[in-house]
Amino acid sequence: MFQFLLYAIFFSSAVLLILVILLQESKGGGLSEAFGGAGAETFGPRAGGISKFTFGLFGAWILSALALHWTADPADSGSVMGDPPPGAAVAGPPEAPPAPPALPAPVEPATGDGNTEDGE
């Protein structure tokens, strides 16, 4: 249950942080102009409150990320580069492709008149 609460705080603070940062008006106008400037009054020159709110969201996001790391199951903390689990098949070097079939020996052309009978 505690892990679920941490994940909920982590993801909700991440989404809110993205939205608040995108809605803040920067020197170029920000995303608030894309919505008709409706947020201009909120994020105007006296935006001290929104900066504190953004910093608070950032703190919640960082603390929830650290708490998720600290409460993680140690069994899940292995490396993908670590040793394989016992009983796992270990891939060796790839096998060489099979040799192509041997070609038949070249046949020497026959000399003479082409008659294969001896004698007459």
ROPANU-318272 format. One record per atom (N, C-alpha, C, CB): residue in three letters; atom name; residue number from 1; x, y, z. Coordinates in steps of 0.1 Angstrom, whole numbers, plus 5000, padded with zeros to 4 digits. Glycine has a CB too. Layout:
N
SITE   type   atom   seq     xx     yy     zz
SITE    ALA     CA   NUM      X      Y      Z
...
***
This chain:
120
SITE   type   atom   seq     xx     yy     zz
SITE    MET      N     1   5008   4988   5000
SITE    MET     CA     1   5000   5000   5000
SITE    MET      C     1   5009   5012   5000
SITE    MET     CB     1   4991   5000   5012
SITE    PHE      N     2   5019   5012   5008
SITE    PHE     CA     2   5028   5024   5009
SITE    PHE      C     2   5035   5026   4995
SITE    PHE     CB     2   5039   5021   5020
SITE    GLN      N     3   5039   5015   4989
SITE    GLN     CA     3   5045   5016   4975
SITE    GLN      C     3   5035   5022   4965
SITE    GLN     CB     3   5050   5002   4970
SITE    PHE      N     4   5023   5018   4966
SITE    PHE     CA     4   5013   5024   4957
SITE    PHE      C     4   5011   5039   4959
SITE    PHE     CB     4   4999   5017   4959
SITE    LEU      N     5   5011   5043   4972
SITE    LEU     CA     5   5010   5057   4975
SITE    LEU      C     5   5022   5065   4970
SITE    LEU     CB     5   5009   5059   4990
SITE    LEU      N     6   5034   5059   4971
SITE    LEU     CA     6   5046   5066   4966
SITE    LEU      C     6   5045   5067   4950
SITE    LEU     CB     6   5059   5058   4970
SITE    TYR      N     7   5041   5057   4944
SITE    TYR     CA     7   5040   5057   4929
SITE    TYR      C     7   5029   5068   4925
SITE    TYR     CB     7   5036   5043   4923
SITE    ALA      N     8   5018   5069   4932
SITE    ALA     CA     8   5008   5078   4929
SITE    ALA      C     8   5013   5093   4931
SITE    ALA     CB     8   4996   5076   4938
SITE    ILE      N     9   5021   5095   4942
SITE    ILE     CA     9   5027   5108   4944
SITE    ILE      C     9   5037   5111   4933
SITE    ILE     CB     9   5033   5109   4958
SITE    PHE      N    10   5045   5101   4929
SITE    PHE     CA    10   5055   5103   4919
SITE    PHE      C    10   5050   5107   4906
SITE    PHE     CB    10   5064   5090   4918
SITE    PHE      N    11   5040   5099   4901
SITE    PHE     CA    11   5034   5102   4888
SITE    PHE      C    11   5026   5114   4887
SITE    PHE     CB    11   5027   5090   4883
SITE    SER      N    12   5018   5116   4898
SITE    SER     CA    12   5009   5128   4898
SITE    SER      C    12   5018   5141   4899
SITE    SER     CB    12   4999   5128   4909
SITE    SER      N    13   5028   5141   4907
SITE    SER     CA    13   5037   5153   4908
SITE    SER      C    13   5044   5155   4894
SITE    SER     CB    13   5047   5151   4919
SITE    ALA      N    14   5048   5144   4887
SITE    ALA     CA    14   5055   5146   4875
SITE    ALA      C    14   5046   5152   4864
SITE    ALA     CB    14   5060   5132   4870
SITE    VAL      N    15   5033   5148   4863
SITE    VAL     CA    15   5024   5153   4854
SITE    VAL      C    15   5021   5168   4857
SITE    VAL     CB    15   5011   5145   4853
SITE    LEU      N    16   5018   5171   4870
SITE    LEU     CA    16   5016   5184   4874
SITE    LEU      C    16   5028   5193   4872
SITE    LEU     CB    16   5012   5185   4889
SITE    LEU      N    17   5039   5188   4874
SITE    LEU     CA    17   5052   5196   4872
SITE    LEU      C    17   5053   5200   4857
SITE    LEU     CB    17   5064   5188   4877
SITE    ILE      N    18   5050   5190   4848
SITE    ILE     CA    18   5051   5193   4834
SITE    ILE      C    18   5041   5204   4830
SITE    ILE     CB    18   5049   5180   4826
SITE    LEU      N    19   5029   5202   4835
SITE    LEU     CA    19   5018   5212   4831
SITE    LEU      C    19   5022   5226   4837
SITE    LEU     CB    19   5005   5207   4837
SITE    VAL      N    20   5026   5227   4849
SITE    VAL     CA    20   5029   5240   4855
SITE    VAL      C    20   5041   5247   4848
SITE    VAL     CB    20   5032   5238   4870
SITE    ILE      N    21   5051   5239   4844
SITE    ILE     CA    21   5062   5245   4837
SITE    ILE      C    21   5058   5249   4823
SITE    ILE     CB    21   5074   5234   4836
SITE    LEU      N    22   5050   5241   4817
SITE    LEU     CA    22   5046   5245   4803
SITE    LEU      C    22   5037   5257   4803
SITE    LEU     CB    22   5039   5234   4796
SITE    LEU      N    23   5029   5259   4813
SITE    LEU     CA    23   5020   5270   4814
SITE    LEU      C    23   5026   5283   4819
SITE    LEU     CB    23   5008   5267   4823
SITE    GLN      N    24   5038   5282   4824
SITE    GLN     CA    24   5044   5295   4829
SITE    GLN      C    24   5049   5303   4817
SITE    GLN     CB    24   5057   5291   4838
SITE    GLU      N    25   5047   5316   4818
SITE    GLU     CA    25   5051   5325   4807
SITE    GLU      C    25   5066   5327   4808
SITE    GLU     CB    25   5043   5338   4808
SITE    SER      N    26   5073   5325   4798
SITE    SER     CA    26   5087   5328   4797
SITE    SER      C    26   5089   5340   4789
SITE    SER     CB    26   5095   5316   4791
SITE    LYS      N    27   5102   5343   4786
SITE    LYS     CA    27   5104   5355   4778
SITE    LYS      C    27   5097   5355   4764
SITE    LYS     CB    27   5119   5357   4776
SITE    GLY      N    28   5096   5342   4759
SITE    GLY     CA    28   5090   5341   4746
SITE    GLY      C    28   5074   5340   4746
SITE    GLY     CB    28   5095   5329   4739
SITE    GLY      N    29   5068   5340   4758
SITE    GLY     CA    29   5054   5340   4758
SITE    GLY      C    29   5048   5327   4764
SITE    GLY     CB    29   5048   5341   4745
SITE    GLY      N    30   5055   5316   4762
SITE    GLY     CA    30   5051   5303   4768
SITE    GLY      C    30   5039   5297   4761
SITE    GLY     CB    30   5047   5306   4782
SITE    LEU      N    31   5035   5286   4767
SITE    LEU     CA    31   5023   5278   4761
SITE    LEU      C    31   5010   5285   4765
SITE    LEU     CB    31   5024   5264   4766
SITE    SER      N    32   5010   5294   4775
SITE    SER     CA    32   4997   5300   4779
SITE    SER      C    32   4992   5308   4767
SITE    SER     CB    32   5000   5309   4791
SITE    GLU      N    33   5000   5313   4758
SITE    GLU     CA    33   4995   5321   4747
SITE    GLU      C    33   4987   5312   4737
SITE    GLU     CB    33   5006   5328   4740
SITE    ALA      N    34   4991   5299   4737
SITE    ALA     CA    34   4984   5290   4728
SITE    ALA      C    34   4970   5288   4732
SITE    ALA     CB    34   4992   5276   4728
SITE    PHE      N    35   4966   5290   4744
SITE    PHE     CA    35   4953   5289   4749
SITE    PHE      C    35   4946   5302   4750
SITE    PHE     CB    35   4953   5281   4762
SITE    GLY      N    36   4950   5312   4743
SITE    GLY     CA    36   4944   5325   4743
SITE    GLY      C    36   4948   5334   4754
SITE    GLY     CB    36   4929   5323   4743
SITE    GLY      N    37   4959   5331   4760
SITE    GLY     CA    37   4964   5339   4771
SITE    GLY      C    37   4956   5339   4784
SITE    GLY     CB    37   4965   5353   4766
SITE    ALA      N    38   4948   5328   4786
SITE    ALA     CA    38   4940   5327   4797
SITE    ALA      C    38   4948   5327   4810
SITE    ALA     CB    38   4931   5315   4796
SITE    GLY      N    39   4960   5322   4810
SITE    GLY     CA    39   4968   5321   4822
SITE    GLY      C    39   4977   5333   4824
SITE    GLY     CB    39   4976   5309   4821
SITE    ALA      N    40   4975   5343   4816
SITE    ALA     CA    40   4984   5355   4817
SITE    ALA      C    40   4983   5362   4830
SITE    ALA     CB    40   4982   5364   4806
SITE    GLU      N    41   4971   5362   4835
SITE    GLU     CA    41   4969   5369   4848
SITE    GLU      C    41   4975   5361   4860
SITE    GLU     CB    41   4954   5371   4851
SITE    THR      N    42   4974   5348   4858
SITE    THR     CA    42   4979   5339   4869
SITE    THR      C    42   4994   5339   4869
SITE    THR     CB    42   4973   5325   4867
SITE    PHE      N    43   5000   5338   4857
SITE    PHE     CA    43   5014   5337   4856
SITE    PHE      C    43   5021   5350   4851
SITE    PHE     CB    43   5018   5325   4847
SITE    GLY      N    44   5016   5361   4856
SITE    GLY     CA    44   5021   5374   4852
SITE    GLY      C    44   5034   5377   4859
SITE    GLY     CB    44   5011   5384   4854
SITE    PRO      N    45   5037   5390   4860
SITE    PRO     CA    45   5049   5395   4866
SITE    PRO      C    45   5050   5391   4881
SITE    PRO     CB    45   5051   5410   4864
SITE    ARG      N    46   5039   5390   4888
SITE    ARG     CA    46   5040   5387   4902
SITE    ARG      C    46   5038   5372   4903
SITE    ARG     CB    46   5029   5394   4910
SITE    ALA      N    47   5047   5364   4898
SITE    ALA     CA    47   5046   5349   4897
SITE    ALA      C    47   5054   5343   4908
SITE    ALA     CB    47   5050   5344   4884
SITE    GLY      N    48   5056   5350   4920
SITE    GLY     CA    48   5063   5344   4931
SITE    GLY      C    48   5057   5331   4936
SITE    GLY     CB    48   5065   5354   4942
SITE    GLY      N    49   5043   5331   4937
SITE    GLY     CA    49   5036   5320   4942
SITE    GLY      C    49   5037   5308   4933
SITE    GLY     CB    49   5021   5323   4944
SITE    ILE      N    50   5037   5310   4920
SITE    ILE     CA    50   5038   5299   4911
SITE    ILE      C    50   5052   5293   4911
SITE    ILE     CB    50   5034   5303   4897
SITE    SER      N    51   5062   5301   4913
SITE    SER     CA    51   5076   5296   4914
SITE    SER      C    51   5077   5287   4927
SITE    SER     CB    51   5086   5307   4915
SITE    LYS      N    52   5071   5291   4938
SITE    LYS     CA    52   5071   5283   4950
SITE    LYS      C    52   5064   5270   4948
SITE    LYS     CB    52   5065   5291   4962
SITE    PHE      N    53   5053   5271   4941
SITE    PHE     CA    53   5045   5259   4938
SITE    PHE      C    53   5053   5249   4929
SITE    PHE     CB    53   5031   5263   4932
SITE    THR      N    54   5060   5255   4919
SITE    THR     CA    54   5068   5246   4911
SITE    THR      C    54   5079   5240   4918
SITE    THR     CB    54   5074   5255   4899
SITE    PHE      N    55   5085   5248   4927
SITE    PHE     CA    55   5096   5242   4935
SITE    PHE      C    55   5091   5231   4945
SITE    PHE     CB    55   5103   5253   4943
SITE    GLY      N    56   5079   5234   4950
SITE    GLY     CA    56   5073   5224   4959
SITE    GLY      C    56   5070   5211   4952
SITE    GLY     CB    56   5060   5229   4966
SITE    LEU      N    57   5065   5212   4940
SITE    LEU     CA    57   5062   5200   4932
SITE    LEU      C    57   5075   5193   4928
SITE    LEU     CB    57   5055   5204   4919
SITE    PHE      N    58   5085   5200   4925
SITE    PHE     CA    58   5098   5194   4922
SITE    PHE      C    58   5103   5187   4935
SITE    PHE     CB    58   5109   5205   4918
SITE    GLY      N    59   5102   5193   4946
SITE    GLY     CA    59   5106   5186   4959
SITE    GLY      C    59   5099   5173   4961
SITE    GLY     CB    59   5105   5195   4970
SITE    ALA      N    60   5085   5174   4959
SITE    ALA     CA    60   5077   5162   4961
SITE    ALA      C    60   5081   5151   4951
SITE    ALA     CB    60   5062   5165   4959
SITE    TRP      N    61   5084   5155   4939
SITE    TRP     CA    61   5088   5145   4928
SITE    TRP      C    61   5102   5138   4932
SITE    TRP     CB    61   5089   5152   4915
SITE    ILE      N    62   5111   5147   4936
SITE    ILE     CA    62   5124   5141   4940
SITE    ILE      C    62   5124   5132   4952
SITE    ILE     CB    62   5135   5153   4942
SITE    LEU      N    63   5116   5137   4962
SITE    LEU     CA    63   5115   5129   4974
SITE    LEU      C    63   5108   5116   4972
SITE    LEU     CB    63   5108   5137   4985
SITE    SER      N    64   5098   5116   4964
SITE    SER     CA    64   5090   5104   4961
SITE    SER      C    64   5099   5094   4953
SITE    SER     CB    64   5077   5106   4953
SITE    ALA      N    65   5107   5099   4944
SITE    ALA     CA    65   5117   5091   4936
SITE    ALA      C    65   5127   5084   4945
SITE    ALA     CB    65   5124   5099   4925
SITE    LEU      N    66   5132   5092   4954
SITE    LEU     CA    66   5142   5087   4964
SITE    LEU      C    66   5135   5076   4973
SITE    LEU     CB    66   5148   5098   4972
SITE    ALA      N    67   5123   5079   4977
SITE    ALA     CA    67   5116   5070   4986
SITE    ALA      C    67   5113   5057   4979
SITE    ALA     CB    67   5103   5076   4992
SITE    LEU      N    68   5110   5058   4966
SITE    LEU     CA    68   5107   5046   4958
SITE    LEU      C    68   5120   5037   4957
SITE    LEU     CB    68   5102   5049   4944
SITE    HIS      N    69   5131   5044   4956
SITE    HIS     CA    69   5144   5037   4955
SITE    HIS      C    69   5147   5030   4968
SITE    HIS     CB    69   5155   5047   4950
SITE    TRP      N    70   5145   5038   4979
SITE    TRP     CA    70   5149   5032   4992
SITE    TRP      C    70   5140   5021   4996
SITE    TRP     CB    70   5148   5044   5002
SITE    THR      N    71   5128   5021   4992
SITE    THR     CA    71   5118   5010   4996
SITE    THR      C    71   5118   4999   4986
SITE    THR     CB    71   5105   5016   4998
SITE    ALA      N    72   5126   4999   4976
SITE    ALA     CA    72   5126   4989   4965
SITE    ALA      C    72   5130   4975   4971
SITE    ALA     CB    72   5134   4993   4953
SITE    ASP      N    73   5125   4965   4966
SITE    ASP     CA    73   5129   4951   4970
SITE    ASP      C    73   5144   4948   4966
SITE    ASP     CB    73   5120   4940   4964
SITE    PRO      N    74   5152   4944   4975
SITE    PRO     CA    74   5166   4942   4971
SITE    PRO      C    74   5168   4931   4961
SITE    PRO     CB    74   5174   4938   4983
SITE    ALA      N    75   5158   4922   4960
SITE    ALA     CA    75   5159   4912   4950
SITE    ALA      C    75   5158   4917   4936
SITE    ALA     CB    75   5149   4901   4952
SITE    ASP      N    76   5151   4929   4934
SITE    ASP     CA    76   5149   4935   4921
SITE    ASP      C    76   5160   4944   4917
SITE    ASP     CB    76   5136   4942   4921
SITE    SER      N    77   5170   4946   4926
SITE    SER     CA    77   5180   4956   4923
SITE    SER      C    77   5192   4950   4916
SITE    SER     CB    77   5185   4962   4936
SITE    GLY      N    78   5191   4939   4909
SITE    GLY     CA    78   5202   4933   4902
SITE    GLY      C    78   5205   4941   4889
SITE    GLY     CB    78   5199   4919   4898
SITE    SER      N    79   5216   4939   4884
SITE    SER     CA    79   5220   4945   4872
SITE    SER      C    79   5217   4937   4860
SITE    SER     CB    79   5235   4949   4872
SITE    VAL      N    80   5214   4943   4848
SITE    VAL     CA    80   5212   4935   4836
SITE    VAL      C    80   5225   4929   4831
SITE    VAL     CB    80   5206   4944   4826
SITE    MET      N    81   5236   4935   4836
SITE    MET     CA    81   5250   4930   4832
SITE    MET      C    81   5255   4920   4842
SITE    MET     CB    81   5259   4941   4831
SITE    GLY      N    82   5247   4917   4852
SITE    GLY     CA    82   5252   4907   4863
SITE    GLY      C    82   5252   4893   4858
SITE    GLY     CB    82   5244   4909   4875
SITE    ASP      N    83   5255   4884   4868
SITE    ASP     CA    83   5255   4870   4865
SITE    ASP      C    83   5241   4865   4862
SITE    ASP     CB    83   5261   4862   4877
SITE    PRO      N    84   5239   4855   4853
SITE    PRO     CA    84   5226   4850   4851
SITE    PRO      C    84   5221   4842   4863
SITE    PRO     CB    84   5226   4841   4838
SITE    PRO      N    85   5208   4841   4865
SITE    PRO     CA    85   5203   4833   4876
SITE    PRO      C    85   5207   4818   4874
SITE    PRO     CB    85   5188   4834   4877
SITE    PRO      N    86   5207   4811   4885
SITE    PRO     CA    86   5211   4796   4884
SITE    PRO      C    86   5201   4789   4875
SITE    PRO     CB    86   5211   4790   4898
SITE    GLY      N    87   5206   4780   4867
SITE    GLY     CA    87   5198   4772   4858
SITE    GLY      C    87   5194   4779   4845
SITE    GLY     CB    87   5185   4769   4865
SITE    ALA      N    88   5199   4792   4843
SITE    ALA     CA    88   5196   4799   4831
SITE    ALA      C    88   5206   4794   4820
SITE    ALA     CB    88   5196   4814   4832
SITE    ALA      N    89   5201   4793   4808
SITE    ALA     CA    89   5210   4789   4797
SITE    ALA      C    89   5219   4800   4793
SITE    ALA     CB    89   5202   4784   4784
SITE    VAL      N    90   5232   4797   4792
SITE    VAL     CA    90   5242   4808   4789
SITE    VAL      C    90   5245   4806   4774
SITE    VAL     CB    90   5254   4807   4798
SITE    ALA      N    91   5243   4817   4767
SITE    ALA     CA    91   5246   4816   4752
SITE    ALA      C    91   5261   4817   4750
SITE    ALA     CB    91   5239   4828   4745
SITE    GLY      N    92   5266   4807   4743
SITE    GLY     CA    92   5280   4807   4739
SITE    GLY      C    92   5283   4814   4726
SITE    GLY     CB    92   5285   4792   4739
SITE    PRO      N    93   5295   4812   4721
SITE    PRO     CA    93   5297   4818   4708
SITE    PRO      C    93   5289   4812   4697
SITE    PRO     CB    93   5312   4817   4704
SITE    PRO      N    94   5285   4819   4687
SITE    PRO     CA    94   5277   4813   4676
SITE    PRO      C    94   5284   4802   4669
SITE    PRO     CB    94   5272   4824   4666
SITE    GLU      N    95   5277   4792   4665
SITE    GLU     CA    95   5283   4781   4658
SITE    GLU      C    95   5286   4785   4644
SITE    GLU     CB    95   5273   4769   4658
SITE    ALA      N    96   5297   4779   4638
SITE    ALA     CA    96   5301   4782   4625
SITE    ALA      C    96   5290   4776   4615
SITE    ALA     CB    96   5315   4776   4621
SITE    PRO      N    97   5288   4782   4604
SITE    PRO     CA    97   5278   4777   4594
SITE    PRO      C    97   5284   4764   4588
SITE    PRO     CB    97   5275   4787   4583
SITE    PRO      N    98   5275   4755   4585
SITE    PRO     CA    98   5280   4742   4579
SITE    PRO      C    98   5288   4745   4566
SITE    PRO     CB    98   5268   4732   4577
SITE    ALA      N    99   5298   4736   4564
SITE    ALA     CA    99   5306   4737   4551
SITE    ALA      C    99   5297   4734   4539
SITE    ALA     CB    99   5318   4728   4552
SITE    PRO      N   100   5299   4741   4528
SITE    PRO     CA   100   5292   4738   4516
SITE    PRO      C   100   5296   4724   4511
SITE    PRO     CB   100   5294   4749   4505
SITE    PRO      N   101   5287   4717   4504
SITE    PRO     CA   101   5290   4704   4499
SITE    PRO      C   101   5302   4704   4489
SITE    PRO     CB   101   5277   4697   4492
SITE    ALA      N   102   5310   4694   4489
SITE    ALA     CA   102   5321   4693   4480
SITE    ALA      C   102   5316   4692   4466
SITE    ALA     CB   102   5330   4681   4484
SITE    LEU      N   103   5324   4699   4457
SITE    LEU     CA   103   5320   4698   4443
SITE    LEU      C   103   5326   4685   4437
SITE    LEU     CB   103   5325   4711   4435
SITE    PRO      N   104   5319   4679   4427
SITE    PRO     CA   104   5325   4667   4421
SITE    PRO      C   104   5338   4671   4413
SITE    PRO     CB   104   5315   4660   4412
SITE    ALA      N   105   5346   4661   4412
SITE    ALA     CA   105   5359   4663   4405
SITE    ALA      C   105   5356   4666   4390
SITE    ALA     CB   105   5368   4651   4406
SITE    PRO      N   106   5363   4675   4384
SITE    PRO     CA   106   5360   4678   4370
SITE    PRO      C   106   5363   4666   4361
SITE    PRO     CB   106   5369   4690   4365
SITE    VAL      N   107   5356   4664   4351
SITE    VAL     CA   107   5357   4653   4341
SITE    VAL      C   107   5366   4658   4330
SITE    VAL     CB   107   5343   4648   4336
SITE    GLU      N   108   5376   4649   4327
SITE    GLU     CA   108   5385   4652   4316
SITE    GLU      C   108   5378   4649   4303
SITE    GLU     CB   108   5398   4644   4317
SITE    PRO      N   109   5379   4658   4293
SITE    PRO     CA   109   5372   4655   4280
SITE    PRO      C   109   5379   4643   4273
SITE    PRO     CB   109   5372   4668   4271
SITE    ALA      N   110   5372   4635   4267
SITE    ALA     CA   110   5377   4623   4260
SITE    ALA      C   110   5384   4628   4247
SITE    ALA     CB   110   5366   4613   4256
SITE    THR      N   111   5395   4621   4243
SITE    THR     CA   111   5402   4624   4231
SITE    THR      C   111   5400   4612   4221
SITE    THR     CB   111   5417   4626   4234
SITE    GLY      N   112   5400   4615   4209
SITE    GLY     CA   112   5398   4605   4199
SITE    GLY      C   112   5385   4607   4191
SITE    GLY     CB   112   5398   4591   4205
SITE    ASP      N   113   5380   4596   4185
SITE    ASP     CA   113   5368   4598   4177
SITE    ASP      C   113   5355   4596   4185
SITE    ASP     CB   113   5368   4588   4166
SITE    GLY      N   114   5356   4594   4197
SITE    GLY     CA   114   5344   4592   4205
SITE    GLY      C   114   5339   4578   4206
SITE    GLY     CB   114   5333   4601   4200
SITE    ASN      N   115   5346   4568   4200
SITE    ASN     CA   115   5342   4554   4200
SITE    ASN      C   115   5349   4548   4212
SITE    ASN     CB   115   5347   4547   4187
SITE    THR      N   116   5341   4542   4221
SITE    THR     CA   116   5346   4537   4233
SITE    THR      C   116   5349   4522   4232
SITE    THR     CB   116   5336   4539   4244
SITE    GLU      N   117   5347   4515   4221
SITE    GLU     CA   117   5350   4501   4220
SITE    GLU      C   117   5364   4499   4217
SITE    GLU     CB   117   5341   4495   4208
SITE    ASP      N   118   5370   4489   4222
SITE    ASP     CA   118   5384   4486   4220
SITE    ASP      C   118   5386   4476   4208
SITE    ASP     CB   118   5391   4480   4233
SITE    GLY      N   119   5396   4478   4202
SITE    GLY     CA   119   5399   4468   4192
SITE    GLY      C   119   5395   4472   4178
SITE    GLY     CB   119   5393   4455   4195
SITE    GLU      N   120   5385   4470   4173
SITE    GLU     CA   120   5381   4471   4159
SITE    GLU      C   120   5378   4485   4155
SITE    GLU     CB   120   5369   4463   4157
***
